[in-house]
Amino acid sequence: MKRLIVTVAIIVGISFLVPQFAGASGGGAHWGYSGHAGPDNWGNLSPEYSDCRKGTQQSPIDISTSVNNDMHPIETFYKSTPLKVLNNGHAIQVNYNPGSYMMIGSHKYKLLQFHFHSPSENKVKGKAFDMEMHLVHKADNGEIAVLAVFLKKGEKNATLQKIWDSMPLKAGKTKSSGGSINVTDLLSSTESYWHFTGSFTTPPCTENVVWSILQNPISVSDAQVKKFLSVIGEDARPVQPVNTRTIYGN
């Protein structure tokens, strides 16, 4: 079987959109996860958010079936970064210092930040996981790629606890632990993953984003999930139609 070549369209002006993907509250119309500002109405809140309503390759999705393919391995080259935790009002986020990246075949994507959602935004055969982590990357030509990791209730996650211990309780606040963290310690095996083209899961819902979701989850304790929900609340966009997209797996 031919190896999958990962390609993505160049997104014009993507640099100012990346914080929106991260769930930042700045810029554009106010949006949220409930009521008039909730996901069902995102596309009507602002002309900038029209992709949320009109897009045909929206994220997240329910991975019900996939096409087996001998895909390029995902190779990660993540360094440690100072642990500064941001509560942006929509998610808990850690911004990453320059110098860390992942490779998918010959495509290099620089790591910008990672953040969390609960419950998981993407689903597998209709099942949501307890949480989902998104590692947001950007290539030199503006291409955006997300590496996603599911979190399933089980043992306490020691690396995650470092972030939780510095979690700001108020939106717009950043808290530093004075230490560092390496997101590699929050990854499961990168050998098995699903791949598809999707979008930002928050306004403006821009499409042509490369998605890779690791098939094996990592652990998170019940108490860790409850703490996240007590600070942020549920921050998951409902799954969107797959339409004509092909989901690849290995």
Backbone bond lengths (Angstrom), bond angles and torsions (degrees), N, CA, C in turn:
res aa  C-N    CA-C-N  psi(-1)  N-CA   C-N-CA  omega(-1)  CA-C   N-CA-C  phi
1 M - - - 1.460 - - 1.518 109.53 -
2 K 1.306 117.40 141.23 1.449 121.46 -178.92 1.520 110.25 -68.03
3 R 1.332 114.02 145.93 1.460 119.00 177.88 1.514 109.71 -73.20
4 L 1.301 116.31 141.41 1.459 121.45 179.18 1.516 109.65 -73.24
5 I 1.322 116.85 127.47 1.453 121.77 174.84 1.512 107.37 -98.47
6 V 1.322 116.69 117.67 1.453 121.97 -177.03 1.518 108.77 -80.99
7 T 1.337 117.07 117.79 1.451 121.56 178.54 1.499 109.41 -129.81
8 V 1.328 115.49 158.18 1.451 120.03 -179.99 1.506 108.30 -155.69
9 A 1.336 117.34 144.78 1.453 120.94 178.27 1.513 110.31 -71.96
10 I 1.335 116.16 149.68 1.455 121.02 176.96 1.514 108.81 -73.40
11 I 1.309 116.13 131.98 1.454 121.45 -179.95 1.517 108.55 -98.89
12 V 1.312 117.35 115.31 1.447 121.50 -176.69 1.524 109.70 -70.46
13 G 1.330 115.08 131.34 1.457 120.31 177.29 1.501 113.74 67.30
14 I 1.326 118.00 28.67 1.454 120.73 -172.58 1.520 112.22 -68.20
15 S 1.349 117.30 -21.95 1.457 118.99 -173.33 1.516 112.20 -59.71
16 F 1.334 117.77 -34.67 1.457 117.85 -178.08 1.518 111.57 -85.48
17 L 1.343 116.31 -7.46 1.453 119.44 -179.46 1.521 112.33 -92.07
18 V 1.308 116.97 -20.90 1.466 119.58 -175.65 1.519 112.55 -56.06
19 P 1.349 120.67 -44.90 1.463 118.94 178.60 1.520 112.70 -60.23
20 Q 1.342 117.74 -31.58 1.458 119.64 177.81 1.520 110.30 -64.91
21 F 1.345 116.44 -39.31 1.459 119.91 177.66 1.512 110.30 -61.19
22 A 1.316 115.31 -33.24 1.457 119.82 -178.49 1.516 112.89 -75.92
23 G 1.333 115.98 -4.81 1.447 118.41 178.79 1.506 112.66 91.81
24 A 1.327 118.13 20.23 1.460 120.38 -179.45 1.514 110.89 -67.77
25 S 1.320 115.99 148.45 1.454 120.57 -176.72 1.518 112.47 -88.97
26 G 1.338 117.47 -11.64 1.455 120.25 -177.48 1.506 111.99 -81.37
27 G 1.358 117.27 148.68 1.450 122.80 174.51 1.508 112.72 81.78
28 G 1.335 116.47 140.38 1.450 120.86 176.76 1.515 112.17 72.44
29 A 1.332 114.41 -176.95 1.457 120.48 -179.46 1.532 110.77 -73.25
30 H 1.335 115.36 153.09 1.460 120.06 177.53 1.525 110.13 -63.08
31 W 1.318 116.76 135.56 1.455 121.38 176.59 1.525 108.99 -139.63
32 G 1.324 115.26 162.70 1.452 120.15 -178.78 1.511 110.19 -157.87
33 Y 1.314 116.18 -155.47 1.458 121.14 -176.45 1.524 113.52 -119.80
34 S 1.338 116.89 10.88 1.455 119.96 178.12 1.522 109.68 -153.72
35 G 1.320 115.16 162.03 1.455 120.91 175.31 1.510 113.57 66.82
36 H 1.330 116.10 -154.52 1.467 122.21 -176.47 1.521 112.08 -60.34
37 A 1.332 117.56 -30.56 1.464 121.65 -178.47 1.524 112.69 -91.85
38 G 1.343 116.79 9.83 1.453 121.68 -176.09 1.514 114.17 -77.71
39 P 1.333 116.95 174.94 1.462 122.79 -174.25 1.526 115.09 -54.87
40 D 1.332 117.88 -36.29 1.465 119.35 -178.16 1.518 112.62 -65.11
41 N 1.331 116.19 -18.42 1.463 120.06 -176.85 1.523 113.46 -116.31
42 W 1.342 118.15 4.96 1.459 119.93 -177.88 1.524 112.44 -53.59
43 G 1.315 116.43 -43.57 1.459 120.35 -175.74 1.507 114.27 -66.52
44 N 1.331 116.84 -13.51 1.465 120.97 -179.83 1.526 112.82 -102.79
45 L 1.322 117.67 -5.61 1.465 120.94 -174.93 1.520 112.68 -76.43
46 S 1.321 116.82 -29.19 1.458 121.59 -176.92 1.519 109.27 -161.58
47 P 1.348 117.97 146.17 1.468 120.04 174.61 1.529 111.73 -57.60
48 E 1.330 117.40 -28.65 1.460 121.12 178.69 1.525 111.77 -64.53
49 Y 1.324 116.72 -22.57 1.457 121.47 -176.25 1.532 112.40 -99.43
50 S 1.303 118.65 17.02 1.466 120.68 -173.42 1.523 112.76 -61.93
51 D 1.345 117.94 -28.90 1.462 119.89 178.58 1.523 111.68 -61.79
52 C 1.332 117.10 -27.68 1.468 120.04 178.58 1.522 110.90 -61.14
53 R 1.334 116.35 -26.61 1.471 122.22 -178.17 1.523 112.31 -103.01
54 K 1.330 116.61 -38.47 1.467 120.45 -172.54 1.524 113.78 -98.40
55 G 1.323 117.71 -16.54 1.458 120.59 -174.48 1.511 113.65 -61.83
56 T 1.316 116.20 149.62 1.472 122.01 -179.67 1.527 112.43 -111.74
57 Q 1.340 116.60 -3.24 1.463 121.20 178.77 1.529 109.50 -129.81
58 Q 1.317 114.64 53.87 1.456 120.66 -174.72 1.530 112.66 -85.41
59 S 1.315 114.56 154.14 1.469 122.87 176.05 1.528 108.84 -120.01
60 P 1.333 116.04 152.68 1.462 129.85 4.90 1.531 111.80 -83.32
61 I 1.347 114.89 177.41 1.464 120.62 179.15 1.526 109.78 -135.90
62 D 1.321 114.50 167.74 1.461 121.73 171.72 1.525 106.93 -99.72
63 I 1.333 116.55 118.14 1.462 120.96 179.53 1.519 108.13 -85.53
64 S 1.320 116.07 90.81 1.469 120.34 -178.33 1.521 111.43 -92.54
65 T 1.323 116.42 -34.30 1.467 121.54 176.77 1.517 108.19 -141.67
66 S 1.318 115.78 158.06 1.462 120.03 176.88 1.517 109.06 -148.52
67 V 1.317 115.55 158.97 1.463 122.51 179.44 1.522 108.30 -100.43
68 N 1.329 116.78 122.60 1.454 120.16 179.56 1.519 110.12 -65.62
69 N 1.333 115.94 136.17 1.451 120.64 -178.74 1.520 108.86 -152.57
70 D 1.317 115.15 144.89 1.470 121.18 178.36 1.519 107.76 -81.17
71 M 1.325 116.09 80.09 1.448 121.10 -171.98 1.525 112.18 -81.57
72 H 1.328 114.97 157.72 1.453 120.15 174.82 1.529 109.56 -61.35
73 P 1.310 118.55 141.88 1.466 119.87 176.03 1.520 110.75 -68.40
74 I 1.325 115.16 151.10 1.459 120.85 172.70 1.528 107.45 -91.96
75 E 1.317 116.56 122.23 1.457 121.39 177.32 1.525 108.57 -113.78
76 T 1.321 116.21 127.75 1.464 120.14 -178.33 1.524 109.90 -110.53
77 F 1.324 115.15 139.52 1.453 123.05 178.97 1.530 107.50 -130.56
78 Y 1.333 114.42 69.93 1.457 120.93 -175.44 1.522 110.40 -100.53
79 K 1.322 116.09 128.74 1.449 122.40 175.29 1.531 109.21 -94.51
80 S 1.309 116.48 170.18 1.461 120.23 172.92 1.525 109.42 -72.66
81 T 1.332 116.00 150.40 1.457 121.56 179.67 1.524 108.77 -136.14
82 P 1.323 118.05 150.79 1.471 119.34 176.67 1.518 110.37 -57.48
83 L 1.319 116.65 136.48 1.459 120.84 -177.09 1.522 110.29 -85.59
84 K 1.319 114.94 100.92 1.459 122.49 174.49 1.521 106.65 -124.32
85 V 1.320 117.07 115.55 1.457 122.54 -171.91 1.524 109.77 -102.37
86 L 1.321 116.22 126.54 1.457 123.31 -179.15 1.519 110.58 -107.63
87 N 1.330 116.26 131.47 1.461 122.17 168.11 1.531 105.29 -102.25
88 N 1.342 117.01 102.36 1.466 119.33 -176.41 1.524 112.91 -91.59
89 G 1.322 116.19 8.31 1.453 120.26 178.83 1.511 113.79 93.59
90 H 1.324 116.70 -18.75 1.460 121.54 179.65 1.523 112.37 -122.15
91 A 1.317 117.45 -18.78 1.461 121.73 -177.67 1.523 109.01 -162.42
92 I 1.333 115.57 166.26 1.456 122.34 170.82 1.519 106.68 -99.39
93 Q 1.335 116.19 126.61 1.462 121.32 -168.44 1.522 110.93 -132.90
94 V 1.330 115.85 143.93 1.466 122.70 173.02 1.521 107.69 -121.50
95 N 1.326 117.56 116.00 1.456 121.56 176.23 1.519 109.70 -79.33
96 Y 1.339 115.83 143.74 1.456 120.61 -173.68 1.523 111.16 -109.10
97 N 1.328 116.56 137.67 1.452 121.20 175.27 1.533 110.41 -65.81
98 P 1.334 118.78 151.69 1.469 120.98 178.61 1.527 111.79 -60.13
99 G 1.335 115.03 153.73 1.456 120.41 175.02 1.512 115.22 115.63
100 S 1.348 117.84 -9.11 1.459 121.64 178.49 1.524 109.38 -106.95
101 Y 1.335 116.51 145.74 1.467 119.50 -175.47 1.522 110.74 -160.37
102 M 1.340 115.37 168.10 1.458 120.91 170.98 1.521 108.66 -125.89
103 M 1.324 115.70 154.45 1.454 123.02 176.27 1.520 109.17 -117.51
104 I 1.331 116.58 131.45 1.463 122.01 169.73 1.514 105.38 -121.98
105 G 1.318 116.36 102.08 1.452 119.80 -170.45 1.518 109.04 64.77
106 S 1.328 116.56 -126.22 1.464 121.16 179.30 1.514 112.34 -94.59
107 H 1.332 118.06 4.53 1.459 122.50 -177.26 1.525 110.27 -91.66
108 K 1.321 116.16 124.24 1.454 122.30 -179.35 1.519 109.96 -106.70
109 Y 1.332 115.95 127.34 1.463 121.92 -179.40 1.526 109.19 -124.90
110 K 1.324 116.55 123.00 1.460 121.77 -178.33 1.524 110.54 -84.34
111 L 1.321 116.00 133.55 1.464 121.28 -178.21 1.529 110.18 -75.87
112 L 1.345 115.53 126.53 1.461 121.94 178.87 1.523 112.38 -100.32
113 Q 1.328 116.13 -45.93 1.460 121.14 -175.71 1.506 109.72 -168.62
114 F 1.332 116.70 166.97 1.462 120.51 169.66 1.518 108.42 -137.18
115 H 1.338 115.09 151.50 1.465 120.33 -176.92 1.523 109.04 -150.42
116 F 1.337 116.15 174.92 1.462 121.16 -169.77 1.528 112.07 -128.09
117 H 1.343 114.59 151.47 1.459 122.90 174.29 1.527 108.73 -132.03
118 S 1.323 116.13 149.98 1.465 121.16 173.56 1.524 109.30 -146.55
119 P 1.345 117.47 129.45 1.460 127.04 -6.99 1.522 110.75 -67.62
120 S 1.342 117.10 -175.85 1.461 118.97 179.22 1.525 109.49 -62.32
121 E 1.322 115.44 148.37 1.459 119.87 178.53 1.525 110.05 -82.64
122 N 1.314 117.18 -50.57 1.461 120.08 174.12 1.530 109.33 -76.39
123 K 1.315 115.70 150.88 1.453 121.55 178.61 1.522 109.61 -125.31
124 V 1.326 115.84 162.57 1.460 122.15 176.09 1.516 108.33 -124.39
125 K 1.321 116.50 112.77 1.462 123.24 -177.79 1.527 111.22 52.38
126 G 1.320 114.49 44.49 1.457 120.91 176.20 1.510 115.29 83.58
127 K 1.314 117.50 -3.44 1.463 121.26 -176.13 1.528 110.47 -101.21
128 A 1.328 115.52 128.93 1.458 120.90 173.63 1.523 109.13 -94.34
129 F 1.332 116.64 146.14 1.455 121.72 173.61 1.529 108.63 -90.32
130 D 1.306 116.62 172.56 1.461 120.20 -175.18 1.524 112.19 -70.42
131 M 1.332 116.80 -33.54 1.454 121.42 177.97 1.528 108.72 -150.13
132 E 1.329 114.86 170.16 1.456 121.05 175.71 1.525 108.18 -147.30
133 M 1.326 115.82 135.76 1.459 122.15 177.37 1.521 109.29 -108.10
134 H 1.324 116.84 135.55 1.461 122.50 178.32 1.522 109.67 -116.27
135 L 1.324 116.70 121.27 1.456 122.70 172.95 1.521 107.54 -98.42
136 V 1.316 117.09 113.78 1.458 122.29 -173.55 1.527 109.64 -97.01
137 H 1.332 115.29 126.50 1.458 122.61 -177.29 1.519 110.69 -123.92
138 K 1.328 114.91 159.27 1.465 120.85 177.08 1.521 109.52 -141.87
139 A 1.337 116.20 132.77 1.459 121.50 176.03 1.522 109.89 -85.72
140 D 1.309 116.21 166.85 1.460 120.49 -179.00 1.520 112.79 -62.31
141 N 1.332 117.09 -26.70 1.465 119.92 -179.93 1.525 113.12 -90.85
142 G 1.331 116.80 8.34 1.456 120.78 176.61 1.505 114.71 97.40
143 E 1.325 118.31 -6.12 1.462 120.76 179.88 1.534 110.07 -65.33
144 I 1.322 115.49 137.87 1.467 121.61 179.40 1.537 109.39 -107.78
145 A 1.324 116.02 136.58 1.463 121.25 177.00 1.522 108.68 -135.07
146 V 1.316 115.53 139.56 1.462 121.82 178.79 1.520 109.26 -117.94
147 L 1.312 115.89 129.36 1.455 122.36 170.89 1.521 106.45 -104.77
148 A 1.338 116.92 117.55 1.462 121.54 -174.62 1.521 110.83 -109.47
149 V 1.338 115.34 144.85 1.458 122.42 -179.56 1.522 108.33 -132.10
150 F 1.322 116.78 128.81 1.461 121.14 175.77 1.527 109.80 -82.35
151 L 1.329 116.22 147.25 1.456 122.60 174.31 1.522 108.66 -119.79
152 K 1.328 116.17 129.49 1.459 122.84 -176.93 1.520 109.92 -120.89
153 K 1.332 116.53 138.03 1.461 120.15 -178.08 1.523 111.75 -59.11
154 G 1.330 113.45 134.34 1.458 121.29 179.85 1.510 108.30 -176.81
155 E 1.325 116.10 -127.31 1.458 120.48 179.98 1.526 111.01 -74.06
156 K 1.318 115.26 155.64 1.457 121.01 176.24 1.519 109.08 -61.59
157 N 1.336 116.26 137.41 1.453 121.96 -179.56 1.529 108.78 -96.06
158 A 1.327 116.36 110.52 1.459 121.13 -173.83 1.527 112.34 -65.04
159 T 1.323 117.11 -39.71 1.469 119.85 179.77 1.521 110.40 -68.23
160 L 1.314 116.31 -43.06 1.460 120.46 178.13 1.523 110.51 -61.43
161 Q 1.330 116.94 -35.31 1.463 120.31 -178.12 1.529 111.64 -62.76
162 K 1.342 117.10 -30.80 1.466 119.87 176.24 1.530 110.56 -59.52
163 I 1.332 115.66 -38.55 1.466 120.15 178.75 1.514 109.85 -72.66
164 W 1.316 116.22 -45.18 1.467 121.28 -178.48 1.531 111.24 -60.80
165 D 1.324 117.91 -35.82 1.464 120.78 179.91 1.524 111.95 -65.35
166 S 1.339 116.52 -21.91 1.467 120.82 178.81 1.529 111.97 -108.72
167 M 1.316 117.23 14.59 1.467 120.85 -176.60 1.532 110.81 -69.58
168 P 1.335 118.58 117.44 1.465 120.15 175.97 1.527 110.47 -67.38
169 L 1.309 116.44 140.24 1.458 120.28 -178.13 1.520 112.67 -85.24
170 K 1.330 117.14 -16.66 1.459 121.02 -177.83 1.519 110.90 -113.36
171 A 1.340 116.13 142.57 1.459 121.97 179.01 1.520 110.45 -63.59
172 G 1.326 115.04 141.26 1.448 120.63 178.44 1.510 114.29 87.59
173 K 1.322 116.81 0.07 1.456 120.99 -177.73 1.536 110.81 -102.19
174 T 1.322 114.89 147.07 1.464 122.49 174.76 1.516 108.72 -122.11
175 K 1.324 116.31 138.31 1.462 120.94 -179.31 1.526 109.34 -129.56
176 S 1.315 116.34 132.06 1.461 121.60 179.83 1.519 110.24 -105.62
177 S 1.328 115.20 138.59 1.460 119.95 178.67 1.518 111.28 -87.90
178 G 1.325 116.00 -16.88 1.452 119.88 -173.52 1.516 112.68 84.67
179 G 1.339 116.52 -7.97 1.452 121.57 178.55 1.519 111.26 -105.43
180 S 1.314 116.07 -160.04 1.462 121.49 -179.76 1.513 109.95 -136.91
181 I 1.330 115.06 169.36 1.461 120.92 179.84 1.514 108.85 -148.01
182 N 1.325 116.14 149.33 1.465 121.52 174.16 1.520 107.25 -121.55
183 V 1.331 116.45 116.71 1.459 120.56 -174.90 1.522 112.36 -65.58
184 T 1.335 117.16 -14.14 1.468 119.84 174.67 1.522 110.60 -55.30
185 D 1.326 116.44 -31.79 1.463 121.26 -178.61 1.526 112.47 -72.41
186 L 1.333 117.21 -5.35 1.461 121.33 177.31 1.532 112.15 -109.35
187 L 1.329 116.55 12.39 1.460 120.29 -179.81 1.523 110.79 -102.14
188 S 1.334 114.81 145.46 1.457 120.12 166.35 1.534 106.86 -91.41
189 S 1.308 118.09 -169.07 1.458 121.03 -179.81 1.528 110.61 -60.56
190 T 1.330 115.84 133.40 1.468 120.22 177.82 1.527 112.14 -90.71
191 E 1.328 117.41 5.34 1.466 120.01 -177.60 1.527 112.15 -74.46
192 S 1.340 117.25 -34.72 1.466 120.83 -178.55 1.514 109.40 -111.70
193 Y 1.341 116.29 120.10 1.456 119.59 -178.78 1.520 110.71 -154.80
194 W 1.325 114.48 162.57 1.460 121.56 172.49 1.521 108.67 -103.38
195 H 1.313 115.31 148.55 1.463 119.94 -179.44 1.524 110.16 -134.10
196 F 1.324 115.91 136.52 1.468 121.00 175.44 1.521 108.42 -161.28
197 T 1.323 116.00 167.72 1.459 122.11 175.33 1.512 108.40 -97.73
198 G 1.323 116.34 132.34 1.455 120.25 -177.26 1.509 112.47 -143.65
199 S 1.329 115.52 -141.02 1.455 121.01 -174.39 1.521 110.42 -145.71
200 F 1.333 116.07 176.31 1.446 120.95 165.61 1.530 107.32 -62.11
201 T 1.313 118.00 145.50 1.470 120.29 177.72 1.515 111.79 -93.55
202 T 1.316 117.34 4.57 1.466 123.25 175.47 1.516 108.27 -130.77
203 P 1.330 118.18 159.31 1.463 120.27 176.94 1.534 110.80 -52.91
204 P 1.345 117.76 137.06 1.466 128.15 14.94 1.522 115.91 -91.26
205 C 1.340 118.49 13.26 1.473 122.68 174.70 1.528 112.57 60.65
206 T 1.333 116.82 31.62 1.460 122.11 -179.43 1.522 111.34 -58.33
207 E 1.322 116.00 137.22 1.470 121.31 -176.57 1.529 112.06 -93.90
208 N 1.339 115.32 -173.91 1.465 123.91 -177.20 1.522 112.13 65.45
209 V 1.330 115.34 39.79 1.464 122.49 173.83 1.529 107.94 -102.33
210 V 1.320 116.92 131.28 1.464 122.03 178.22 1.529 109.22 -79.54
211 W 1.322 116.35 123.27 1.464 121.47 178.54 1.524 110.50 -111.41
212 S 1.337 116.29 133.25 1.459 123.44 170.56 1.522 106.83 -131.29
213 I 1.327 116.91 122.47 1.464 121.80 -177.31 1.523 109.16 -117.65
214 L 1.322 116.44 120.22 1.465 120.25 178.62 1.522 109.44 -66.22
215 Q 1.328 115.27 136.83 1.467 119.61 -174.44 1.526 112.73 -78.02
216 N 1.322 117.86 -23.52 1.463 120.88 -178.41 1.518 110.34 -99.93
217 P 1.339 118.43 126.60 1.474 120.97 -179.97 1.518 112.25 -79.19
218 I 1.330 115.47 165.02 1.454 121.69 170.37 1.524 107.59 -108.32
219 S 1.325 117.06 170.65 1.463 120.44 -175.02 1.521 111.82 -91.89
220 V 1.322 114.36 151.45 1.456 123.36 172.19 1.520 106.30 -147.68
221 S 1.304 117.10 140.12 1.463 119.17 -177.93 1.524 110.65 -82.18
222 D 1.309 115.45 160.42 1.462 121.26 177.32 1.527 110.31 -59.27
223 A 1.332 116.79 -40.25 1.455 120.60 179.95 1.522 111.63 -65.29
224 Q 1.330 117.08 -36.46 1.463 120.66 179.15 1.527 111.30 -67.64
225 V 1.325 116.73 -39.77 1.463 120.18 176.29 1.526 110.08 -63.80
226 K 1.329 116.44 -44.51 1.462 120.37 -178.28 1.520 111.64 -63.00
227 K 1.335 117.06 -37.52 1.466 118.99 178.92 1.525 110.58 -64.61
228 F 1.326 116.74 -44.47 1.466 120.37 178.63 1.519 110.53 -58.19
229 L 1.325 116.68 -47.69 1.464 120.88 -178.07 1.526 111.66 -65.70
230 S 1.327 117.04 -31.59 1.465 119.38 179.75 1.522 111.79 -70.41
231 V 1.331 116.58 -24.53 1.468 121.03 -178.91 1.525 111.46 -95.71
232 I 1.320 117.30 -47.04 1.465 121.91 -174.47 1.525 112.42 -100.72
233 G 1.326 117.50 -35.57 1.458 120.93 -171.14 1.518 109.84 82.71
234 E 1.321 116.87 177.54 1.458 120.10 179.38 1.523 109.59 -67.71
235 D 1.329 116.09 129.91 1.470 120.48 -175.94 1.533 110.69 -134.14
236 A 1.317 115.84 51.07 1.462 121.04 -178.38 1.525 110.79 -117.90
237 R 1.307 116.04 124.76 1.460 120.98 172.99 1.527 108.48 -73.78
238 P 1.338 119.03 139.82 1.468 120.65 176.74 1.522 111.33 -61.00
239 V 1.335 116.57 154.36 1.459 120.31 179.56 1.521 110.16 -64.25
240 Q 1.335 115.15 150.45 1.453 123.42 -176.25 1.529 110.09 -112.40
241 P 1.336 118.25 160.63 1.464 120.28 179.93 1.526 112.15 -61.19
242 V 1.323 116.38 138.21 1.457 120.81 177.05 1.523 110.37 -73.04
243 N 1.332 116.30 -32.54 1.463 122.88 -177.88 1.519 110.34 57.45
244 T 1.315 118.69 -129.25 1.477 120.88 -173.90 1.523 113.49 -92.48
245 R 1.327 117.13 7.40 1.468 118.87 -177.46 1.520 111.98 -70.18
246 T 1.328 114.47 150.64 1.461 121.35 172.49 1.522 109.01 -105.42
247 I 1.323 116.66 130.77 1.448 122.46 176.93 1.521 107.17 -101.31
248 Y 1.318 116.49 121.48 1.451 121.32 -179.23 1.525 109.67 -98.20
249 G 1.324 116.54 147.11 1.451 122.08 176.41 1.522 110.27 -142.34
250 N 1.333 115.63 165.33 1.456 119.33 176.50 1.521 110.73 -141.81
